[in-house]
Amino acid sequence: MSKIRLSKSVVDKLAPCPFDTVYWDTSLIGFGVRVKPNNTKSYVVQYRSKTTGRSRRKTIGQHGPLMSFAQAKEIATGLFSDVLRGQDPVAEAKSKRDAPSVQDLALQYLEIHAIPKKRPKSVANDQSMLNRLILPKLGNHRASGVGHKDIQTLHNSLKQTPYQANRVLSLLSKMFELSIKWGWRTDNPVKGVEKFHEEKRYRWLSDDELGRLVVALNQHQNQKAANAIRLQLLTGARIGEVLTARWVDFDLERGVWIKPSHHTKQKRTEHLPLSTASQELLAGIFDIKNEGSEFVFPGRSPQKPLVDLKKFWRTVVTKAKIQDYRIHDNRHTHASQLVSSGMSLAIVGRLLGHTNPMTTQRYSHLADEPLRAAAEIMASKLK
């Protein structure tokens, strides 16, 4: 160990030794320069932590064009001031290096929250958004270092798909909310990022379109898939609930479909009364089934349900000459037929499994038709 009064000219003249040598400054105790055998010179500081009592050494930077002697000494002075205030720069730097990244946060979110508590389809959606949209942009960032601007920039980059952008925002908000509970950070950087406006689509079939759809279903060679759509139209269920339905979920004697909580969007068991047509459809499917499967609509393997009807659905709506109509819209068609026939919004909401009455309000204008028909009764008397 050598002690000399360091200056720029002194550092420039220091010659390399066969081994690493540190020259300590006599004017600023704990500040020095390390000279390697290849003549690389790096400024260092050494101090004793007030909290642990351990001796710490930290490299400030390499002597040369990017760091002058004066800059290194100024940085060293600042570090020693931090140590006097009880800080530990080396420990803090290590803590930052070891801090969990957004990639780590994503894995923790999936393992501790999503997989145990969400439906498999929802977990798959979360994983897809993480892998495609979030981790490529933020994965290497420290979870504690992500700021409001980072979130805003990512959200803005998804402007062309506003619905998806908002789902990404909701996922990130939940992840960072959990990071606060886990002690990874103290705030949620998603707070205050405004969502994009979403155009809500409410598409349902007219009587003429519904008739064409029925004909197309009857004519399609895949009657297993056609029956799944028929059951959806008759019950207003979500297609996921239809495809994952098991025979044990149905009490055909009482005419009730008991939807398990892990299959419903609201995560609660639902008891749906079945119409006579629904019961007859299910009885017919049961009579002809030969797969020995617990599922009403088994897939290629009897141990698994049908998963995807996209190709089938495109064929059917094309045959029926119906445009801009998704499988999910069959729920809207079911509801619109009930409301137009005079059924109250409250009852329709119960049948569809809505927990929020406002969700059913989209059909409110259809309820005017039976009221208008009732009003015409008096008008016909006066004529």
Contacts in CASP RR format, 6 or more apart in sequence:
PFRMAT RR
TARGET T0000
AUTHOR 0000-0000-0000
METHOD contacts of the structure
MODEL  1
MSKIRLSKSVVDKLAPCPFDTVYWDTSLIGFGVRVKPNNTKSYVVQYRSK
TTGRSRRKTIGQHGPLMSFAQAKEIATGLFSDVLRGQDPVAEAKSKRDAP
SVQDLALQYLEIHAIPKKRPKSVANDQSMLNRLILPKLGNHRASGVGHKD
IQTLHNSLKQTPYQANRVLSLLSKMFELSIKWGWRTDNPVKGVEKFHEEK
RYRWLSDDELGRLVVALNQHQNQKAANAIRLQLLTGARIGEVLTARWVDF
DLERGVWIKPSHHTKQKRTEHLPLSTASQELLAGIFDIKNEGSEFVFPGR
SPQKPLVDLKKFWRTVVTKAKIQDYRIHDNRHTHASQLVSSGMSLAIVGR
LLGHTNPMTTQRYSHLADEPLRAAAEIMASKLK
1 22 0 8 1.000
1 24 0 8 1.000
2 21 0 8 1.000
2 22 0 8 1.000
2 23 0 8 1.000
2 24 0 8 1.000
3 23 0 8 1.000
3 24 0 8 1.000
3 25 0 8 1.000
3 26 0 8 1.000
4 10 0 8 1.000
4 23 0 8 1.000
4 24 0 8 1.000
4 25 0 8 1.000
4 26 0 8 1.000
5 25 0 8 1.000
5 26 0 8 1.000
5 27 0 8 1.000
6 23 0 8 1.000
6 25 0 8 1.000
6 26 0 8 1.000
6 27 0 8 1.000
6 31 0 8 1.000
6 32 0 8 1.000
6 33 0 8 1.000
6 69 0 8 1.000
6 73 0 8 1.000
7 69 0 8 1.000
8 68 0 8 1.000
8 69 0 8 1.000
8 70 0 8 1.000
11 33 0 8 1.000
11 41 0 8 1.000
11 63 0 8 1.000
11 69 0 8 1.000
14 23 0 8 1.000
14 33 0 8 1.000
14 35 0 8 1.000
14 41 0 8 1.000
15 35 0 8 1.000
15 39 0 8 1.000
16 35 0 8 1.000
16 36 0 8 1.000
16 37 0 8 1.000
16 38 0 8 1.000
16 39 0 8 1.000
17 35 0 8 1.000
17 37 0 8 1.000
18 37 0 8 1.000
19 37 0 8 1.000
20 34 0 8 1.000
20 35 0 8 1.000
20 36 0 8 1.000
20 37 0 8 1.000
21 34 0 8 1.000
21 35 0 8 1.000
22 32 0 8 1.000
22 33 0 8 1.000
22 34 0 8 1.000
22 35 0 8 1.000
22 44 0 8 1.000
23 32 0 8 1.000
23 33 0 8 1.000
23 34 0 8 1.000
23 35 0 8 1.000
24 30 0 8 1.000
24 31 0 8 1.000
24 32 0 8 1.000
25 31 0 8 1.000
25 32 0 8 1.000
25 73 0 8 1.000
28 73 0 8 1.000
28 76 0 8 1.000
28 77 0 8 1.000
28 80 0 8 1.000
30 45 0 8 1.000
30 46 0 8 1.000
30 47 0 8 1.000
30 76 0 8 1.000
30 80 0 8 1.000
31 43 0 8 1.000
31 44 0 8 1.000
31 45 0 8 1.000
31 72 0 8 1.000
31 73 0 8 1.000
31 76 0 8 1.000
31 80 0 8 1.000
32 43 0 8 1.000
32 44 0 8 1.000
32 45 0 8 1.000
32 46 0 8 1.000
32 76 0 8 1.000
33 41 0 8 1.000
33 42 0 8 1.000
33 43 0 8 1.000
33 44 0 8 1.000
33 63 0 8 1.000
33 72 0 8 1.000
34 41 0 8 1.000
34 42 0 8 1.000
34 43 0 8 1.000
34 44 0 8 1.000
34 59 0 8 1.000
35 41 0 8 1.000
36 42 0 8 1.000
40 62 0 8 1.000
41 62 0 8 1.000
41 63 0 8 1.000
41 64 0 8 1.000
42 59 0 8 1.000
42 60 0 8 1.000
42 61 0 8 1.000
42 62 0 8 1.000
42 63 0 8 1.000
43 59 0 8 1.000
43 60 0 8 1.000
43 61 0 8 1.000
43 62 0 8 1.000
43 63 0 8 1.000
43 67 0 8 1.000
43 69 0 8 1.000
43 72 0 8 1.000
43 73 0 8 1.000
43 75 0 8 1.000
43 76 0 8 1.000
44 57 0 8 1.000
44 58 0 8 1.000
44 59 0 8 1.000
44 60 0 8 1.000
45 57 0 8 1.000
45 58 0 8 1.000
45 60 0 8 1.000
45 76 0 8 1.000
45 79 0 8 1.000
45 80 0 8 1.000
46 55 0 8 1.000
46 56 0 8 1.000
46 57 0 8 1.000
46 58 0 8 1.000
47 55 0 8 1.000
47 56 0 8 1.000
47 79 0 8 1.000
47 80 0 8 1.000
47 83 0 8 1.000
48 54 0 8 1.000
48 55 0 8 1.000
48 56 0 8 1.000
49 55 0 8 1.000
49 56 0 8 1.000
49 83 0 8 1.000
49 88 0 8 1.000
49 90 0 8 1.000
49 91 0 8 1.000
50 83 0 8 1.000
50 86 0 8 1.000
50 88 0 8 1.000
51 86 0 8 1.000
51 88 0 8 1.000
52 88 0 8 1.000
52 91 0 8 1.000
56 88 0 8 1.000
56 89 0 8 1.000
56 90 0 8 1.000
56 91 0 8 1.000
57 90 0 8 1.000
58 79 0 8 1.000
58 89 0 8 1.000
58 90 0 8 1.000
58 93 0 8 1.000
60 67 0 8 1.000
60 72 0 8 1.000
60 75 0 8 1.000
60 76 0 8 1.000
60 79 0 8 1.000
61 67 0 8 1.000
61 72 0 8 1.000
63 69 0 8 1.000
63 72 0 8 1.000
79 89 0 8 1.000
82 89 0 8 1.000
83 89 0 8 1.000
96 142 0 8 1.000
99 142 0 8 1.000
99 143 0 8 1.000
99 144 0 8 1.000
99 184 0 8 1.000
100 108 0 8 1.000
100 142 0 8 1.000
100 143 0 8 1.000
100 144 0 8 1.000
100 184 0 8 1.000
101 139 0 8 1.000
101 140 0 8 1.000
101 141 0 8 1.000
101 142 0 8 1.000
101 143 0 8 1.000
102 134 0 8 1.000
102 135 0 8 1.000
102 138 0 8 1.000
102 139 0 8 1.000
102 140 0 8 1.000
102 141 0 8 1.000
102 142 0 8 1.000
102 143 0 8 1.000
102 146 0 8 1.000
103 135 0 8 1.000
103 139 0 8 1.000
103 140 0 8 1.000
104 143 0 8 1.000
105 143 0 8 1.000
105 175 0 8 1.000
105 176 0 8 1.000
105 179 0 8 1.000
105 184 0 8 1.000
106 130 0 8 1.000
106 134 0 8 1.000
106 135 0 8 1.000
106 139 0 8 1.000
106 175 0 8 1.000
108 178 0 8 1.000
108 182 0 8 1.000
109 126 0 8 1.000
109 174 0 8 1.000
109 175 0 8 1.000
109 178 0 8 1.000
110 123 0 8 1.000
110 126 0 8 1.000
110 127 0 8 1.000
110 130 0 8 1.000
112 178 0 8 1.000
113 174 0 8 1.000
113 178 0 8 1.000
114 122 0 8 1.000
114 123 0 8 1.000
114 126 0 8 1.000
115 123 0 8 1.000
118 126 0 8 1.000
119 262 0 8 1.000
119 263 0 8 1.000
119 267 0 8 1.000
121 240 0 8 1.000
125 167 0 8 1.000
126 171 0 8 1.000
129 164 0 8 1.000
129 167 0 8 1.000
129 168 0 8 1.000
129 171 0 8 1.000
130 171 0 8 1.000
133 154 0 8 1.000
133 158 0 8 1.000
133 164 0 8 1.000
133 168 0 8 1.000
134 154 0 8 1.000
134 168 0 8 1.000
134 171 0 8 1.000
134 172 0 8 1.000
137 154 0 8 1.000
137 157 0 8 1.000
138 146 0 8 1.000
138 150 0 8 1.000
138 154 0 8 1.000
141 150 0 8 1.000
143 176 0 8 1.000
143 179 0 8 1.000
143 184 0 8 1.000
143 185 0 8 1.000
144 184 0 8 1.000
144 185 0 8 1.000
145 185 0 8 1.000
146 176 0 8 1.000
146 189 0 8 1.000
147 189 0 8 1.000
148 189 0 8 1.000
148 190 0 8 1.000
148 191 0 8 1.000
148 192 0 8 1.000
148 193 0 8 1.000
150 189 0 8 1.000
151 169 0 8 1.000
151 172 0 8 1.000
151 189 0 8 1.000
151 190 0 8 1.000
151 193 0 8 1.000
152 193 0 8 1.000
154 168 0 8 1.000
154 172 0 8 1.000
155 165 0 8 1.000
155 168 0 8 1.000
155 169 0 8 1.000
155 193 0 8 1.000
155 196 0 8 1.000
158 164 0 8 1.000
158 165 0 8 1.000
158 168 0 8 1.000
159 165 0 8 1.000
159 196 0 8 1.000
162 196 0 8 1.000
162 197 0 8 1.000
162 198 0 8 1.000
163 198 0 8 1.000
165 195 0 8 1.000
165 196 0 8 1.000
166 195 0 8 1.000
166 196 0 8 1.000
166 198 0 8 1.000
169 190 0 8 1.000
169 193 0 8 1.000
169 195 0 8 1.000
172 190 0 8 1.000
173 188 0 8 1.000
173 190 0 8 1.000
173 191 0 8 1.000
176 185 0 8 1.000
176 188 0 8 1.000
176 189 0 8 1.000
176 190 0 8 1.000
177 188 0 8 1.000
179 185 0 8 1.000
180 186 0 8 1.000
180 187 0 8 1.000
180 188 0 8 1.000
200 362 0 8 1.000
202 332 0 8 1.000
202 362 0 8 1.000
203 324 0 8 1.000
203 325 0 8 1.000
203 326 0 8 1.000
203 329 0 8 1.000
203 332 0 8 1.000
204 329 0 8 1.000
204 332 0 8 1.000
204 333 0 8 1.000
204 335 0 8 1.000
204 336 0 8 1.000
205 213 0 8 1.000
205 322 0 8 1.000
205 325 0 8 1.000
205 329 0 8 1.000
205 333 0 8 1.000
205 336 0 8 1.000
209 320 0 8 1.000
209 322 0 8 1.000
209 325 0 8 1.000
210 333 0 8 1.000
210 337 0 8 1.000
211 320 0 8 1.000
212 320 0 8 1.000
212 321 0 8 1.000
212 322 0 8 1.000
213 316 0 8 1.000
213 317 0 8 1.000
213 320 0 8 1.000
213 322 0 8 1.000
215 320 0 8 1.000
216 316 0 8 1.000
216 317 0 8 1.000
216 319 0 8 1.000
216 320 0 8 1.000
217 226 0 8 1.000
217 229 0 8 1.000
217 230 0 8 1.000
217 316 0 8 1.000
218 226 0 8 1.000
219 319 0 8 1.000
220 226 0 8 1.000
220 312 0 8 1.000
220 315 0 8 1.000
220 316 0 8 1.000
220 319 0 8 1.000
222 312 0 8 1.000
224 297 0 8 1.000
224 306 0 8 1.000
225 297 0 8 1.000
225 306 0 8 1.000
225 309 0 8 1.000
225 312 0 8 1.000
226 316 0 8 1.000
227 281 0 8 1.000
227 285 0 8 1.000
227 297 0 8 1.000
228 239 0 8 1.000
228 242 0 8 1.000
228 243 0 8 1.000
228 297 0 8 1.000
228 306 0 8 1.000
228 309 0 8 1.000
229 309 0 8 1.000
229 313 0 8 1.000
229 316 0 8 1.000
229 327 0 8 1.000
229 330 0 8 1.000
230 281 0 8 1.000
231 237 0 8 1.000
231 242 0 8 1.000
231 245 0 8 1.000
231 278 0 8 1.000
231 281 0 8 1.000
231 282 0 8 1.000
231 296 0 8 1.000
232 238 0 8 1.000
232 239 0 8 1.000
232 242 0 8 1.000
232 327 0 8 1.000
232 330 0 8 1.000
232 331 0 8 1.000
232 334 0 8 1.000
233 330 0 8 1.000
233 333 0 8 1.000
233 334 0 8 1.000
234 275 0 8 1.000
234 277 0 8 1.000
234 278 0 8 1.000
234 281 0 8 1.000
234 334 0 8 1.000
235 242 0 8 1.000
235 257 0 8 1.000
235 272 0 8 1.000
235 274 0 8 1.000
235 275 0 8 1.000
235 278 0 8 1.000
235 334 0 8 1.000
236 330 0 8 1.000
236 331 0 8 1.000
236 334 0 8 1.000
236 335 0 8 1.000
236 351 0 8 1.000
236 352 0 8 1.000
237 257 0 8 1.000
237 259 0 8 1.000
237 272 0 8 1.000
237 331 0 8 1.000
238 265 0 8 1.000
238 328 0 8 1.000
238 331 0 8 1.000
239 309 0 8 1.000
239 327 0 8 1.000
239 328 0 8 1.000
239 330 0 8 1.000
240 263 0 8 1.000
241 259 0 8 1.000
241 263 0 8 1.000
241 264 0 8 1.000
242 296 0 8 1.000
242 297 0 8 1.000
243 297 0 8 1.000
243 305 0 8 1.000
243 306 0 8 1.000
243 307 0 8 1.000
243 309 0 8 1.000
244 263 0 8 1.000
244 295 0 8 1.000
244 305 0 8 1.000
245 257 0 8 1.000
245 259 0 8 1.000
245 263 0 8 1.000
245 295 0 8 1.000
245 296 0 8 1.000
245 297 0 8 1.000
245 305 0 8 1.000
246 294 0 8 1.000
246 295 0 8 1.000
246 296 0 8 1.000
247 286 0 8 1.000
247 294 0 8 1.000
247 295 0 8 1.000
247 296 0 8 1.000
248 294 0 8 1.000
249 257 0 8 1.000
249 258 0 8 1.000
249 259 0 8 1.000
249 260 0 8 1.000
250 256 0 8 1.000
250 257 0 8 1.000
250 258 0 8 1.000
250 274 0 8 1.000
250 282 0 8 1.000
250 296 0 8 1.000
251 258 0 8 1.000
252 274 0 8 1.000
252 279 0 8 1.000
252 282 0 8 1.000
252 283 0 8 1.000
255 273 0 8 1.000
255 274 0 8 1.000
255 279 0 8 1.000
256 271 0 8 1.000
256 272 0 8 1.000
256 273 0 8 1.000
256 274 0 8 1.000
257 271 0 8 1.000
257 272 0 8 1.000
257 273 0 8 1.000
257 274 0 8 1.000
257 278 0 8 1.000
258 269 0 8 1.000
258 270 0 8 1.000
258 271 0 8 1.000
258 272 0 8 1.000
259 269 0 8 1.000
259 270 0 8 1.000
259 271 0 8 1.000
259 272 0 8 1.000
260 269 0 8 1.000
261 267 0 8 1.000
261 268 0 8 1.000
261 269 0 8 1.000
264 270 0 8 1.000
264 353 0 8 1.000
266 353 0 8 1.000
266 355 0 8 1.000
270 353 0 8 1.000
272 351 0 8 1.000
273 351 0 8 1.000
274 282 0 8 1.000
282 296 0 8 1.000
285 296 0 8 1.000
291 298 0 8 1.000
291 302 0 8 1.000
292 298 0 8 1.000
292 302 0 8 1.000
293 299 0 8 1.000
293 302 0 8 1.000
293 303 0 8 1.000
295 302 0 8 1.000
295 304 0 8 1.000
295 305 0 8 1.000
295 306 0 8 1.000
297 305 0 8 1.000
297 306 0 8 1.000
298 304 0 8 1.000
298 305 0 8 1.000
298 306 0 8 1.000
299 305 0 8 1.000
299 306 0 8 1.000
299 307 0 8 1.000
309 327 0 8 1.000
313 326 0 8 1.000
313 327 0 8 1.000
317 323 0 8 1.000
317 325 0 8 1.000
331 352 0 8 1.000
332 362 0 8 1.000
332 363 0 8 1.000
334 352 0 8 1.000
335 348 0 8 1.000
335 349 0 8 1.000
335 351 0 8 1.000
335 352 0 8 1.000
335 360 0 8 1.000
335 363 0 8 1.000
336 363 0 8 1.000
336 366 0 8 1.000
338 347 0 8 1.000
338 348 0 8 1.000
338 351 0 8 1.000
339 345 0 8 1.000
339 348 0 8 1.000
339 363 0 8 1.000
339 364 0 8 1.000
339 366 0 8 1.000
339 367 0 8 1.000
340 366 0 8 1.000
340 367 0 8 1.000
340 369 0 8 1.000
340 370 0 8 1.000
341 370 0 8 1.000
342 367 0 8 1.000
342 369 0 8 1.000
342 370 0 8 1.000
344 367 0 8 1.000
345 357 0 8 1.000
345 360 0 8 1.000
345 361 0 8 1.000
345 363 0 8 1.000
345 364 0 8 1.000
345 367 0 8 1.000
346 357 0 8 1.000
346 360 0 8 1.000
348 360 0 8 1.000
348 363 0 8 1.000
349 357 0 8 1.000
349 359 0 8 1.000
349 360 0 8 1.000
352 359 0 8 1.000
352 360 0 8 1.000
354 360 0 8 1.000
END
